[in-house]
């Protein structure tokens, strides 16, 4: 005979049925649904904060790397374009500049490194915009970071 063999008597079965017929279904505690919904909302906010934090950090990293590189590119192209010679001539001889201001202005505009200026301004704007958003959402993001350390 198997050691785990249990003999169930038919009379015992009726007693068990009587025992379980008097049990009432248990009611959930008051406020359980509200606590579950609150926990779900808290997890959704945490997930949103994580995405926001990683987005800020990646955008800030890219913009902080791009700004000095584009600034260096702008300085090199301004030096090689000769625009400083036009500006120094215009400042040193104001009489000639005022007589030929249209030609001077066109020469200065033609020698501007527009592409480098646009790339530098774009990377600088992204850096400032990212820092502004980070400071605006600082409490939310720092709360997430501090929650990770605790």
C-alpha positions as CSV (number, residue, x, y, z in Angstrom):
1,X,0.0,0.0,0.0
2,X,1.2,3.5,-0.8
3,X,2.3,5.6,2.2
4,X,0.3,8.6,1.1
5,X,-2.9,6.8,0.7
6,X,-5.7,8.4,2.5
7,X,-8.9,6.7,3.3
8,X,-11.9,9.0,3.0
9,X,-15.1,7.8,4.5
10,X,-18.4,8.8,3.0
11,X,-19.7,10.0,6.3
12,X,-16.6,12.3,6.7
13,X,-17.4,13.8,3.3
14,X,-20.9,14.9,4.4
15,X,-19.4,16.5,7.6
16,X,-17.0,18.5,5.5
17,X,-19.8,19.6,3.2
18,X,-21.8,20.8,6.2
19,X,-18.8,22.6,7.6
20,X,-18.2,24.6,4.4
21,X,-21.9,25.5,3.8
22,X,-22.0,27.9,6.8
23,X,-19.0,30.0,5.6
24,X,-19.8,33.4,4.3
25,X,-17.7,34.9,1.6
26,X,-15.2,37.4,3.0
27,X,-15.6,41.0,2.1
28,X,-12.5,42.9,1.0
29,X,-11.2,45.6,3.3
30,X,-12.7,49.1,2.9
31,X,-10.6,51.2,0.6
32,X,-8.8,48.4,-1.0
33,X,-9.8,49.4,-4.5
34,X,-8.6,53.0,-3.9
35,X,-5.3,51.8,-2.6
36,X,-4.9,49.6,-5.7
37,X,-5.7,52.4,-8.1
38,X,-3.3,54.7,-6.2
39,X,-0.5,52.2,-6.4
40,X,-1.1,51.8,-10.2
41,X,-1.0,55.6,-10.7
42,X,2.2,55.8,-8.6
43,X,3.8,53.2,-10.8
44,X,2.7,55.0,-14.0
45,X,4.1,58.3,-12.7
46,X,7.4,56.5,-11.8
47,X,7.6,55.0,-15.3
48,X,6.9,58.5,-16.8
49,X,9.5,60.1,-14.6
50,X,12.1,57.5,-15.7
51,X,11.4,58.2,-19.4
52,X,11.6,61.9,-18.7
53,X,14.8,61.6,-16.8
54,X,16.5,59.5,-19.5
55,X,15.3,61.8,-22.2
56,X,16.6,64.8,-20.3
57,X,20.0,63.2,-19.7
58,X,20.5,62.0,-23.2
59,X,19.4,65.3,-24.8
60,X,21.6,67.2,-22.3
61,X,24.6,65.0,-23.0
62,X,24.2,65.3,-26.8
63,X,23.7,69.1,-26.6
64,X,26.6,69.6,-24.2
65,X,28.9,67.6,-26.5
66,X,27.7,69.4,-29.6
67,X,27.9,73.0,-28.3
68,X,31.7,73.2,-27.8
69,X,32.3,71.3,-31.0
70,X,30.0,73.7,-33.0
71,X,31.5,76.7,-31.2
72,X,35.0,75.6,-32.3
73,X,33.8,75.1,-35.8
74,X,32.2,78.6,-35.8
75,X,35.4,80.2,-34.5
76,X,37.5,78.5,-37.1
77,X,35.2,79.5,-40.0
78,X,35.0,83.1,-38.7
79,X,38.8,83.3,-38.7
80,X,39.1,81.8,-42.1
81,X,36.3,83.8,-43.7
82,X,38.1,87.2,-43.2
83,X,35.1,88.9,-41.7
84,X,37.3,90.4,-39.0
85,X,39.2,92.3,-41.7
86,X,35.9,93.9,-43.0
87,X,34.8,94.8,-39.5
88,X,38.1,96.3,-38.5
89,X,38.3,98.3,-41.7
90,X,34.7,99.6,-41.1
91,X,35.6,100.6,-37.5
92,X,38.9,102.2,-38.3
93,X,37.8,104.3,-41.2
94,X,34.2,105.3,-40.4
95,X,34.1,108.0,-43.2
96,X,34.7,105.3,-45.9
97,X,32.3,102.9,-44.2
98,X,29.5,105.5,-44.2
99,X,30.3,106.3,-47.9
100,X,30.3,102.7,-49.0
101,X,28.1,101.1,-46.3
102,X,26.0,99.1,-48.7
103,X,29.1,97.4,-50.2
104,X,30.6,96.8,-46.8
105,X,27.3,95.3,-45.5
106,X,27.0,93.0,-48.5
107,X,30.7,91.9,-48.1
108,X,30.2,91.2,-44.4
109,X,27.0,89.2,-45.0
110,X,28.6,87.2,-47.9
111,X,31.5,86.2,-45.7
112,X,29.4,85.1,-42.7
113,X,29.6,81.3,-42.0
114,X,25.8,80.9,-41.9
115,X,25.9,77.1,-41.5
116,X,28.2,77.2,-38.5
117,X,26.2,80.0,-36.9
118,X,23.0,78.0,-37.3
119,X,24.5,74.7,-35.9
120,X,26.0,76.6,-32.9
121,X,22.8,78.4,-32.2
122,X,20.8,75.2,-32.5
123,X,23.0,73.3,-30.1
124,X,23.1,76.2,-27.7
125,X,19.3,76.5,-27.8
126,X,18.9,72.8,-27.2
127,X,21.2,73.0,-24.2
128,X,19.4,76.0,-22.7
129,X,16.0,74.4,-23.4
130,X,17.0,71.1,-21.7
131,X,18.4,72.9,-18.7
132,X,15.3,75.0,-18.4
133,X,13.0,71.9,-18.6
134,X,15.2,70.1,-16.1
135,X,15.0,73.0,-13.6
136,X,11.3,73.2,-14.2
137,X,10.8,69.5,-13.4
138,X,13.6,69.5,-10.8
139,X,11.4,68.4,-7.9
140,X,9.9,65.4,-9.8
141,X,13.3,64.2,-11.2
142,X,15.2,64.7,-8.0
143,X,12.5,62.8,-6.1
144,X,13.0,59.9,-8.5
145,X,16.7,60.0,-8.1
146,X,16.5,60.1,-4.3
147,X,14.0,57.3,-4.3
148,X,16.5,55.1,-6.2
149,X,19.2,55.8,-3.6
150,X,17.1,55.1,-0.5
